[in-house]
Amino acid sequence: MSLGGGSQPAIAARAVVDESLGPRRAPAGAGRRPRSLATLVWWIVFVIGVLYFLGPLWATLLFSLKALPFGAAYTNLVNDPLFIQTLLYSFVVGVITIVVSIGLLVPTAYWVRLRLPQARRLIELITLLPFVVPPVILVFGLIRGYKGPPLPLTNSDLGSNVLLIAAYVVLSFPYMYRAIDVGLRAIDVQSLTEASQSLGAGWLRTLWQVILPNIRVSLLSGAFLTLAIVIGEYTVATFLARPAFGPYLALIGGNKAYEPAAASLISFGLTWIAMGFIAVLGRRSRVRVAVAAAH
């Protein structure tokens, strides 16, 4: 009895000593193996992704360089006046489309977010319609609707340009509206609006000096997607008989062998330059307009 009773205080004392020493350390290298395995899997996926995207580009580059003499495909493109003309035309149309889309969708998304949250689902449904309605149906509807009175826009170059920009604005709805909506979700629209109006600013000044600076990165993302759509679009520009870059690529693709590959790489390079420009602007615009409520 005395031996059994004496062992219990010894066990309790050992437990107190163990607790005082703190938690026991795991054996060295116990958690390194799963972490290193996850890192290895991540690098494998990354390399596969890089090869998936860069492999076709590398093959396209090698094919475009087969034209003799070396680099003749790129020289022919640069010397072709239609290449510069169509690329510049699509770029200008893309910039105008971006401005019109921002002027139309920013006030709409801002007002829905501020005053009409119940109409948000309806606006989202409307902006997703370009995914349902094919561009060929859209352009035929525009041609039939504006080929005669009261607005015969298809009878002049200016009217056709207006229809082209209108069609591109519609096609950019899903991308531009989503980008703007994400930007508005990231800020406190209600507090910024109330603070701006308490300082005497109107609606236009609030949009221009308070809301737009806070969603600049989102606007740049939507603008990049819109510009990419406009530069590569083929159907609408073809039926409206515009000298756009998409129909030009199709034209040289049916008549020449190496120039289409070179033109695709050039357009891809310009797209990445635009992405870098957006990244630089986004990095410079991290400072937001902040409003502190006084209590």
NUFINU-411660 format. One record per residue (C-alpha): residue number from 1; x, y, z. Coordinates in Angstrom, 3 decimals. Layout:
REM residues N
{nr->NUM x->X y->Y z->Z}
...
***
This chain:
REM residues 295
{nr->1 x->0.000 y->0.000 z->0.000}
{nr->2 x->2.790 y->2.357 z->0.853}
{nr->3 x->4.523 y->1.671 z->-2.461}
{nr->4 x->1.358 y->2.249 z->-4.479}
{nr->5 x->0.511 y->5.394 z->-2.583}
{nr->6 x->4.009 y->6.784 z->-2.995}
{nr->7 x->4.012 y->6.404 z->-6.776}
{nr->8 x->1.106 y->8.786 z->-7.318}
{nr->9 x->2.913 y->11.902 z->-5.953}
{nr->10 x->5.916 y->10.968 z->-8.089}
{nr->11 x->3.785 y->10.818 z->-11.250}
{nr->12 x->2.139 y->14.154 z->-10.390}
{nr->13 x->5.538 y->15.781 z->-9.787}
{nr->14 x->6.811 y->14.487 z->-13.134}
{nr->15 x->3.745 y->15.938 z->-14.877}
{nr->16 x->4.347 y->19.338 z->-13.249}
{nr->17 x->7.969 y->19.271 z->-14.387}
{nr->18 x->6.955 y->18.359 z->-17.954}
{nr->19 x->4.432 y->21.195 z->-18.075}
{nr->20 x->6.970 y->23.675 z->-16.760}
{nr->21 x->9.348 y->22.734 z->-19.531}
{nr->22 x->6.773 y->23.854 z->-22.128}
{nr->23 x->5.329 y->22.021 z->-25.139}
{nr->24 x->7.408 y->19.281 z->-26.620}
{nr->25 x->9.057 y->20.032 z->-29.932}
{nr->26 x->8.216 y->17.978 z->-32.962}
{nr->27 x->11.031 y->15.915 z->-34.435}
{nr->28 x->13.226 y->17.802 z->-36.878}
{nr->29 x->12.008 y->17.541 z->-40.457}
{nr->30 x->8.509 y->16.315 z->-39.554}
{nr->31 x->6.696 y->19.143 z->-41.414}
{nr->32 x->9.235 y->19.712 z->-44.159}
{nr->33 x->8.300 y->16.792 z->-46.359}
{nr->34 x->4.645 y->17.843 z->-47.068}
{nr->35 x->5.712 y->21.448 z->-47.583}
{nr->36 x->8.503 y->20.516 z->-49.985}
{nr->37 x->6.133 y->18.197 z->-51.857}
{nr->38 x->3.597 y->21.006 z->-52.249}
{nr->39 x->6.329 y->23.337 z->-53.507}
{nr->40 x->7.449 y->20.728 z->-56.023}
{nr->41 x->3.873 y->20.240 z->-57.283}
{nr->42 x->3.438 y->24.018 z->-57.559}
{nr->43 x->6.606 y->24.347 z->-59.655}
{nr->44 x->5.537 y->21.477 z->-61.915}
{nr->45 x->2.171 y->23.137 z->-62.544}
{nr->46 x->3.911 y->26.461 z->-63.168}
{nr->47 x->6.319 y->24.968 z->-65.703}
{nr->48 x->3.478 y->23.171 z->-67.489}
{nr->49 x->1.520 y->26.422 z->-67.670}
{nr->50 x->4.510 y->28.322 z->-69.043}
{nr->51 x->5.111 y->25.654 z->-71.681}
{nr->52 x->1.410 y->25.615 z->-72.551}
{nr->53 x->1.346 y->29.351 z->-73.232}
{nr->54 x->4.837 y->29.931 z->-74.595}
{nr->55 x->5.112 y->26.765 z->-76.680}
{nr->56 x->2.664 y->27.872 z->-79.395}
{nr->57 x->4.231 y->31.342 z->-79.424}
{nr->58 x->7.679 y->29.849 z->-79.924}
{nr->59 x->6.395 y->27.645 z->-82.748}
{nr->60 x->4.691 y->30.653 z->-84.354}
{nr->61 x->7.920 y->32.642 z->-84.120}
{nr->62 x->9.929 y->29.873 z->-85.754}
{nr->63 x->7.362 y->29.576 z->-88.532}
{nr->64 x->7.329 y->33.337 z->-89.178}
{nr->65 x->11.132 y->33.354 z->-89.486}
{nr->66 x->11.085 y->30.768 z->-92.275}
{nr->67 x->10.328 y->33.502 z->-94.806}
{nr->68 x->13.400 y->34.307 z->-96.894}
{nr->69 x->15.345 y->36.449 z->-96.545}
{nr->70 x->15.470 y->36.240 z->-92.752}
{nr->71 x->12.756 y->38.422 z->-91.184}
{nr->72 x->11.036 y->39.117 z->-94.496}
{nr->73 x->7.582 y->38.554 z->-92.985}
{nr->74 x->8.087 y->41.339 z->-90.454}
{nr->75 x->9.633 y->43.632 z->-93.047}
{nr->76 x->6.700 y->43.126 z->-95.385}
{nr->77 x->4.250 y->43.923 z->-92.605}
{nr->78 x->6.007 y->47.104 z->-91.570}
{nr->79 x->6.215 y->48.258 z->-95.188}
{nr->80 x->2.546 y->47.464 z->-95.819}
{nr->81 x->0.535 y->50.706 z->-95.406}
{nr->82 x->-2.623 y->48.744 z->-94.567}
{nr->83 x->-0.935 y->47.229 z->-91.525}
{nr->84 x->-0.276 y->50.591 z->-89.888}
{nr->85 x->-3.601 y->52.005 z->-91.086}
{nr->86 x->-5.752 y->49.174 z->-89.761}
{nr->87 x->-3.849 y->48.877 z->-86.482}
{nr->88 x->-4.077 y->52.613 z->-85.859}
{nr->89 x->-7.766 y->52.636 z->-86.788}
{nr->90 x->-8.573 y->49.787 z->-84.384}
{nr->91 x->-6.537 y->51.450 z->-81.642}
{nr->92 x->-8.382 y->54.771 z->-82.027}
{nr->93 x->-11.751 y->53.001 z->-82.118}
{nr->94 x->-10.721 y->51.048 z->-79.008}
{nr->95 x->-9.820 y->54.218 z->-77.096}
{nr->96 x->-13.130 y->55.866 z->-78.045}
{nr->97 x->-14.978 y->52.700 z->-77.034}
{nr->98 x->-13.248 y->52.738 z->-73.647}
{nr->99 x->-14.181 y->56.382 z->-73.033}
{nr->100 x->-17.814 y->55.816 z->-74.016}
{nr->101 x->-18.051 y->52.648 z->-71.924}
{nr->102 x->-16.634 y->54.376 z->-68.853}
{nr->103 x->-18.947 y->57.359 z->-69.315}
{nr->104 x->-21.958 y->55.048 z->-69.604}
{nr->105 x->-21.206 y->52.302 z->-67.081}
{nr->106 x->-19.493 y->54.154 z->-64.226}
{nr->107 x->-22.516 y->56.378 z->-63.424}
{nr->108 x->-24.825 y->53.384 z->-63.890}
{nr->109 x->-22.875 y->51.077 z->-61.579}
{nr->110 x->-22.353 y->53.899 z->-59.077}
{nr->111 x->-26.046 y->54.777 z->-58.939}
{nr->112 x->-27.103 y->51.135 z->-58.675}
{nr->113 x->-24.613 y->50.591 z->-55.866}
{nr->114 x->-25.699 y->53.734 z->-54.042}
{nr->115 x->-29.465 y->54.065 z->-54.582}
{nr->116 x->-30.836 y->51.008 z->-56.418}
{nr->117 x->-29.232 y->47.849 z->-55.014}
{nr->118 x->-32.379 y->45.886 z->-55.882}
{nr->119 x->-31.761 y->46.562 z->-59.595}
{nr->120 x->-28.281 y->45.075 z->-59.495}
{nr->121 x->-29.307 y->41.635 z->-60.743}
{nr->122 x->-31.194 y->43.171 z->-63.660}
{nr->123 x->-28.201 y->45.307 z->-64.674}
{nr->124 x->-25.888 y->42.309 z->-64.442}
{nr->125 x->-28.268 y->40.312 z->-66.645}
{nr->126 x->-28.313 y->43.086 z->-69.245}
{nr->127 x->-24.526 y->43.356 z->-69.284}
{nr->128 x->-24.231 y->39.588 z->-69.837}
{nr->129 x->-26.427 y->39.615 z->-72.956}
{nr->130 x->-23.404 y->39.922 z->-75.330}
{nr->131 x->-22.480 y->36.402 z->-74.235}
{nr->132 x->-25.888 y->35.198 z->-75.435}
{nr->133 x->-26.411 y->37.312 z->-78.568}
{nr->134 x->-23.759 y->36.522 z->-81.240}
{nr->135 x->-21.926 y->39.485 z->-82.795}
{nr->136 x->-23.273 y->38.602 z->-86.251}
{nr->137 x->-26.858 y->39.050 z->-85.015}
{nr->138 x->-25.895 y->42.308 z->-83.321}
{nr->139 x->-24.324 y->43.780 z->-86.443}
{nr->140 x->-27.205 y->42.692 z->-88.690}
{nr->141 x->-29.645 y->44.306 z->-86.267}
{nr->142 x->-27.669 y->47.548 z->-86.374}
{nr->143 x->-27.499 y->47.505 z->-90.169}
{nr->144 x->-31.224 y->46.851 z->-90.584}
{nr->145 x->-32.169 y->49.385 z->-87.947}
{nr->146 x->-29.997 y->52.226 z->-89.230}
{nr->147 x->-29.915 y->51.732 z->-93.001}
{nr->148 x->-32.820 y->54.115 z->-93.600}
{nr->149 x->-34.749 y->56.992 z->-92.013}
{nr->150 x->-34.841 y->58.431 z->-89.437}
{nr->151 x->-31.107 y->57.721 z->-88.864}
{nr->152 x->-29.456 y->56.373 z->-92.039}
{nr->153 x->-26.067 y->55.866 z->-90.419}
{nr->154 x->-24.894 y->53.130 z->-92.772}
{nr->155 x->-24.896 y->55.553 z->-95.720}
{nr->156 x->-21.780 y->57.429 z->-94.568}
{nr->157 x->-18.364 y->56.643 z->-93.132}
{nr->158 x->-19.069 y->58.682 z->-90.014}
{nr->159 x->-22.327 y->56.849 z->-89.389}
{nr->160 x->-20.644 y->53.460 z->-89.887}
{nr->161 x->-17.944 y->54.446 z->-87.419}
{nr->162 x->-20.606 y->55.413 z->-84.898}
{nr->163 x->-22.337 y->52.053 z->-85.339}
{nr->164 x->-19.028 y->50.239 z->-84.996}
{nr->165 x->-18.233 y->52.000 z->-81.725}
{nr->166 x->-21.751 y->51.369 z->-80.452}
{nr->167 x->-21.413 y->47.659 z->-81.226}
{nr->168 x->-18.052 y->47.490 z->-79.463}
{nr->169 x->-19.477 y->49.271 z->-76.419}
{nr->170 x->-22.147 y->46.573 z->-76.209}
{nr->171 x->-19.565 y->43.799 z->-76.617}
{nr->172 x->-17.464 y->45.301 z->-73.808}
{nr->173 x->-20.354 y->45.400 z->-71.322}
{nr->174 x->-19.537 y->42.134 z->-69.490}
{nr->175 x->-15.880 y->43.005 z->-68.969}
{nr->176 x->-16.124 y->46.700 z->-68.234}
{nr->177 x->-19.124 y->46.485 z->-65.921}
{nr->178 x->-17.629 y->43.627 z->-63.926}
{nr->179 x->-14.374 y->45.512 z->-63.484}
{nr->180 x->-16.197 y->48.666 z->-62.368}
{nr->181 x->-18.439 y->46.734 z->-59.998}
{nr->182 x->-15.445 y->45.034 z->-58.371}
{nr->183 x->-13.794 y->48.408 z->-57.895}
{nr->184 x->-16.907 y->49.887 z->-56.301}
{nr->185 x->-17.206 y->46.925 z->-53.947}
{nr->186 x->-13.703 y->47.578 z->-52.649}
{nr->187 x->-14.525 y->51.100 z->-51.459}
{nr->188 x->-17.117 y->52.632 z->-49.148}
{nr->189 x->-19.258 y->54.369 z->-51.751}
{nr->190 x->-21.825 y->55.632 z->-49.246}
{nr->191 x->-19.302 y->57.315 z->-46.935}
{nr->192 x->-17.315 y->58.845 z->-49.797}
{nr->193 x->-20.461 y->60.267 z->-51.389}
{nr->194 x->-21.818 y->61.710 z->-48.152}
{nr->195 x->-18.467 y->63.268 z->-47.270}
{nr->196 x->-18.097 y->64.760 z->-50.741}
{nr->197 x->-21.586 y->66.223 z->-50.729}
{nr->198 x->-21.109 y->67.599 z->-47.210}
{nr->199 x->-18.152 y->69.555 z->-48.591}
{nr->200 x->-20.355 y->71.066 z->-51.301}
{nr->201 x->-19.485 y->68.856 z->-54.268}
{nr->202 x->-22.135 y->67.872 z->-56.799}
{nr->203 x->-22.721 y->64.513 z->-58.393}
{nr->204 x->-20.397 y->65.071 z->-61.338}
{nr->205 x->-17.592 y->66.381 z->-59.169}
{nr->206 x->-18.024 y->63.454 z->-56.780}
{nr->207 x->-17.731 y->60.994 z->-59.638}
{nr->208 x->-14.745 y->62.737 z->-61.192}
{nr->209 x->-12.665 y->63.614 z->-58.133}
{nr->210 x->-13.690 y->60.975 z->-55.580}
{nr->211 x->-15.076 y->57.809 z->-57.187}
{nr->212 x->-12.923 y->57.555 z->-60.320}
{nr->213 x->-9.550 y->57.890 z->-58.518}
{nr->214 x->-10.554 y->55.086 z->-56.154}
{nr->215 x->-11.466 y->52.637 z->-58.926}
{nr->216 x->-8.666 y->53.560 z->-61.319}
{nr->217 x->-7.084 y->50.108 z->-61.267}
{nr->218 x->-10.406 y->48.444 z->-62.047}
{nr->219 x->-11.007 y->50.887 z->-64.890}
{nr->220 x->-7.603 y->50.109 z->-66.340}
{nr->221 x->-8.316 y->46.377 z->-66.206}
{nr->222 x->-11.625 y->46.828 z->-68.009}
{nr->223 x->-9.978 y->49.163 z->-70.516}
{nr->224 x->-7.307 y->46.578 z->-71.314}
{nr->225 x->-9.913 y->43.872 z->-71.961}
{nr->226 x->-11.955 y->46.239 z->-74.111}
{nr->227 x->-8.933 y->47.246 z->-76.172}
{nr->228 x->-8.010 y->43.592 z->-76.720}
{nr->229 x->-11.545 y->42.841 z->-77.916}
{nr->230 x->-11.619 y->45.772 z->-80.324}
{nr->231 x->-8.213 y->45.051 z->-81.866}
{nr->232 x->-8.954 y->41.393 z->-82.516}
{nr->233 x->-12.663 y->41.639 z->-83.448}
{nr->234 x->-13.567 y->40.446 z->-86.938}
{nr->235 x->-17.320 y->39.992 z->-87.483}
{nr->236 x->-18.677 y->43.469 z->-86.753}
{nr->237 x->-15.857 y->45.269 z->-88.558}
{nr->238 x->-16.256 y->43.047 z->-91.623}
{nr->239 x->-19.982 y->43.632 z->-92.077}
{nr->240 x->-19.642 y->47.367 z->-91.465}
{nr->241 x->-16.813 y->47.485 z->-94.064}
{nr->242 x->-14.332 y->49.187 z->-91.758}
{nr->243 x->-10.525 y->49.071 z->-92.258}
{nr->244 x->-9.987 y->47.323 z->-88.912}
{nr->245 x->-7.126 y->45.111 z->-87.794}
{nr->246 x->-9.194 y->41.927 z->-87.452}
{nr->247 x->-10.338 y->41.831 z->-91.103}
{nr->248 x->-6.796 y->42.726 z->-92.172}
{nr->249 x->-5.438 y->39.658 z->-90.367}
{nr->250 x->-8.044 y->37.505 z->-92.096}
{nr->251 x->-7.156 y->39.049 z->-95.453}
{nr->252 x->-3.440 y->38.384 z->-95.253}
{nr->253 x->-4.177 y->34.950 z->-93.786}
{nr->254 x->-5.898 y->33.965 z->-97.014}
{nr->255 x->-3.238 y->35.415 z->-99.327}
{nr->256 x->0.098 y->35.001 z->-97.552}
{nr->257 x->1.830 y->32.282 z->-95.571}
{nr->258 x->4.225 y->33.798 z->-93.045}
{nr->259 x->2.868 y->37.317 z->-92.562}
{nr->260 x->-0.198 y->36.224 z->-90.492}
{nr->261 x->2.076 y->34.566 z->-87.940}
{nr->262 x->4.230 y->37.685 z->-87.732}
{nr->263 x->1.158 y->39.916 z->-87.378}
{nr->264 x->-0.193 y->37.707 z->-84.589}
{nr->265 x->3.079 y->37.963 z->-82.675}
{nr->266 x->3.187 y->41.728 z->-83.139}
{nr->267 x->-0.372 y->42.119 z->-81.847}
{nr->268 x->0.472 y->39.814 z->-78.927}
{nr->269 x->3.510 y->41.925 z->-78.107}
{nr->270 x->1.455 y->45.112 z->-78.189}
{nr->271 x->-1.043 y->43.492 z->-75.874}
{nr->272 x->1.674 y->42.671 z->-73.339}
{nr->273 x->3.006 y->46.204 z->-73.598}
{nr->274 x->-0.480 y->47.441 z->-72.747}
{nr->275 x->-0.560 y->45.066 z->-69.767}
{nr->276 x->2.757 y->46.426 z->-68.534}
{nr->277 x->1.484 y->49.959 z->-68.921}
{nr->278 x->-1.602 y->49.070 z->-66.883}
{nr->279 x->0.562 y->47.472 z->-64.185}
{nr->280 x->2.718 y->50.602 z->-63.928}
{nr->281 x->-0.304 y->52.883 z->-63.684}
{nr->282 x->-1.916 y->50.598 z->-61.134}
{nr->283 x->1.212 y->50.651 z->-58.993}
{nr->284 x->1.304 y->54.436 z->-59.074}
{nr->285 x->-2.372 y->54.741 z->-58.164}
{nr->286 x->-2.391 y->52.798 z->-54.914}
{nr->287 x->-3.079 y->55.939 z->-52.905}
{nr->288 x->-6.823 y->56.307 z->-52.581}
{nr->289 x->-9.025 y->59.195 z->-51.622}
{nr->290 x->-9.778 y->58.587 z->-47.958}
{nr->291 x->-12.579 y->60.144 z->-45.943}
{nr->292 x->-12.528 y->60.272 z->-42.155}
{nr->293 x->-15.769 y->61.058 z->-40.422}
{nr->294 x->-15.507 y->63.599 z->-37.611}
{nr->295 x->-17.245 y->62.683 z->-34.387}
***
